[in-house]
Amino acid sequence: MTDLTDAVVLVLGASGGLGSRIAAMLDDEGATVVRAARRPEALSGPDAYLADLRAEQGGASLVAAALQAHGRLDGVVIAAGVVGFGPAAEVSDETLAELVEVNMLGPIRVLRDASSALAASAADGRDPFVVTISGVVSESPTAGMAAYSASKAGLAAFVSAASREYRRQGVRVLDARPGHTDTGLATRAVAGTAPAFGAALDPDDVAARIVRAIVDGEKDLPSAAFTASS
């Protein structure tokens, strides 16, 4: 079990449909939540920071802000992401760069840049963690979403390998792979139009399942872990 009371947790994508819910639930668990996003309109408060994961130093600036404000970092939740649709043969360089930078390279940099602070948290006897959200497309790449699937699968592959290294430092890395969730992200695609997905998962349920996994010490959340009753 992970006690989140007074744990300092950085949530990236905290202005989004899923990240905002996870941040609020971590608050309810007693955590000190540092919220981060690149769009200011839904982000406010003393522990709120703006950064762009497309920038090489975006993640590092957020880690530095959390450390400056609180002196330590005990958890990171990466709920930031973008989606794009369309045929694989027609994906533009601009769309490809956006998907890869935000969904894969940005989170990888955050894991790298937070590693020392999280290892220090473990050395001090706490139970630090990282949560990434690669989604079901990392398990089942989807036609019409090839570039998006690739960006998320790349993140999942990195996390799968890196988690073994971080574990040796006492840091738990957890990847969540929920199916399509009704957060509104598909309506803000960087390219193309979303197909008909069918029934969507409730974002409150998905967020609650992720927070429960953090508290319960789980190490992986495959798509099968997310159901209407989870």
Number of C-alpha atoms within 10 A of each C-alpha: 11 16 15 22 13 13 24 25 25 28 27 30 26 29 24 20 19 24 25 21 20 26 27 14 19 25 18 12 16 14 21 21 24 27 26 28 24 19 15 13 8 11 19 13 8 8 16 20 21 18 19 20 28 21 14 14 15 18 25 18 17 27 21 17 17 21 14 11 13 14 11 18 29 25 27 24 28 24 25 25 23 18 24 25 22 19 12 13 8 7 18 13 9 10 19 17 15 22 26 21 22 21 30 25 19 25 26 21 20 24 24 13 19 21 18 13 19 27 22 18 23 19 14 9 9 18 21 27 26 27 25 26 23 28 23 20 23 23 15 11 16 14 14 19 20 18 25 28 26 20 25 28 22 19 24 24 13 14 23 15 10 15 18 13 14 19 13 10 18 19 25 24 26 25 24 23 25 25 21 19 20 16 16 12 18 20 12 13 15 17 19 18 14 17 11 6 10 7 11 12 18 17 20 16 18 25 22 17 21 27 20 16 19 25 15 12 16 16 16 19 20 17 18 11 17 19 14 11 9 10
